[in-house]
Amino acid sequence: MKPLTPEDLLIRQTPADDLRWGVSPDAADNIASTVTLQRFQELELAIKNNPIHVDPYIELGRIYLKNRRWHDAKRVLDRAAQQFNNNDEVLTLREDAQLGRSLELYNVAEAAYKAEPTVLTQEPLQSSKIELNALRERICRARLERHPDRIELLVPLAVALENLGSVEEATKCLRQAAETPSLRATASLQLGYLYTRARRIPEALSSFRRAALFRVPPPSEAIKREALSAAAELSQRHNMVDSARRYVALLLELTPDDSKLAQRLAELNAMPL
């Protein structure tokens, strides 16, 4: 699966996908990349001398998040959460800091395992993977409790649940998300991958087909292309030649000048059914 932003609502299967699936958009984008030392000191002093105002906590927390200083962000936002435990912006930024730190720990463990794949490096990798997905589950549930209308959070929740081994619950989340028109294609695509990993091939193909061919509303081109590609590969892998032909032909309609796809379709057409 390809890593896409929360705006697309496509979630990469690996737990080490981009942090921004759970980050409020302006927390990542609307902060200047550089902040003067004087401003840091002003904000820290404002929090120390006048802790009853939330704005300095939020501004400083955002700055630390932007600069990936997860520990400092969490320190500031933990204090803010003690003072303003009903402030949604504070709670959301604090969750972003927790996610950032957890993701960083996972990436460090993953790099160590790739450099030296042993039992000693595998155990921290598995542990950090579980912790990251457990944190994602908790945060998705917390955000859904605060904002029940944010149905899109069911998608990353399902990814976390599947990574934790709760496949049936993940399936229910995706089916529920698919009932919302704007999420139909995204949820169906994720269901397709989930069913593929569960070796439920007919259901996987059906989900990929729905993700690619919904008419109202139609899927984005990125989702359509990914769903058709997944369906074509799955069909071919299981010797469903006629189905593979159909999906590759639909892919070729999206990019008629793709010579590799044209060659692939020719090879499929030459195969016996």
Residue pairs with C-beta under 8 A, 6 or more apart in sequence:
1 10
1 11
1 12
1 13
1 193
1 226
2 10
2 12
2 222
2 226
3 10
3 12
3 17
3 18
4 10
4 11
4 12
4 222
5 18
5 20
5 21
6 20
6 21
6 22
6 23
6 25
6 152
7 25
8 186
8 220
8 222
8 223
9 152
9 155
9 183
9 186
10 186
10 189
10 190
10 222
10 223
10 226
11 17
11 21
11 155
11 156
11 159
11 190
12 18
13 159
13 193
15 106
15 129
15 132
15 133
15 136
15 160
15 163
16 103
16 106
16 107
16 110
16 132
19 96
19 99
19 100
19 103
20 28
21 156
22 95
22 96
22 99
22 136
22 139
22 140
22 156
23 65
23 96
23 99
24 89
24 92
24 93
24 96
27 62
27 65
27 66
27 92
27 93
27 96
28 65
28 66
31 62
31 63
31 65
31 66
32 66
33 66
35 63
35 67
39 63
40 60
40 63
43 56
43 59
43 60
43 63
44 60
46 53
46 56
47 56
47 57
47 60
47 76
47 79
50 56
51 79
51 83
52 83
54 80
54 83
54 84
54 87
54 89
54 90
57 76
57 77
57 79
57 80
57 83
57 84
57 90
58 80
58 89
58 90
58 93
60 76
61 73
61 76
61 77
61 80
61 90
61 93
61 94
61 97
62 93
64 70
64 72
64 73
64 76
64 97
65 73
65 93
65 96
65 97
65 100
68 100
68 104
70 97
70 98
70 100
70 101
70 104
71 101
73 93
73 96
73 97
73 100
74 94
74 97
74 98
74 101
77 90
77 93
77 94
77 97
78 94
80 87
80 90
80 94
81 90
81 91
81 94
84 90
85 91
88 146
88 147
91 142
91 146
92 143
95 139
95 142
95 143
98 135
98 139
99 135
99 136
99 139
102 128
102 131
102 132
102 135
103 132
105 128
105 131
105 132
106 125
106 128
106 129
106 131
106 132
108 128
109 121
109 124
109 125
109 127
109 128
109 129
110 125
110 128
112 121
112 124
112 125
113 121
113 122
113 124
113 125
115 121
129 163
130 164
133 160
133 163
133 164
134 160
134 164
136 156
136 157
136 159
136 160
137 157
137 160
137 161
137 164
140 153
140 154
140 156
140 157
140 160
141 157
143 150
143 153
144 150
144 153
144 154
144 157
147 153
151 176
151 177
151 180
151 183
152 177
152 180
152 183
154 173
154 174
154 176
154 177
154 183
154 187
155 173
155 174
155 177
155 183
155 186
155 187
155 190
157 170
157 173
158 170
158 171
158 173
158 174
158 177
158 190
158 194
159 170
159 190
161 167
161 169
161 170
161 173
162 170
162 194
162 197
167 194
167 198
170 194
171 191
171 194
174 187
174 188
174 190
174 191
174 194
175 187
175 191
177 183
177 186
177 187
178 184
178 187
178 188
178 191
180 187
181 216
181 217
182 217
184 210
184 211
184 214
184 217
184 219
185 210
185 211
185 212
185 214
185 217
185 218
185 219
185 220
185 223
185 224
185 227
186 211
186 223
188 207
188 208
188 210
188 211
188 214
188 227
189 207
189 208
189 211
189 223
189 226
189 227
189 230
191 203
191 204
191 207
192 204
192 205
192 207
192 208
192 211
192 227
192 230
192 231
193 204
193 230
194 204
195 201
195 203
195 204
195 207
196 204
196 230
196 234
201 234
201 238
204 234
205 231
205 234
205 235
205 240
205 243
208 227
208 228
208 230
208 231
208 234
209 227
209 231
211 219
211 223
211 224
211 227
212 219
212 223
212 224
212 227
212 228
212 231
212 250
213 224
218 224
219 227
221 254
224 254
225 251
225 254
228 247
228 250
228 251
228 254
229 247
229 251
231 243
231 247
232 244
232 247
232 248
232 251
235 241
235 243
235 244
235 247
236 244
236 268
241 268
241 271
241 272
241 273
242 273
244 268
245 265
245 268
245 269
248 261
248 264
248 265
248 268
249 265
251 258
251 261
252 258
252 261
252 262
252 265
255 261
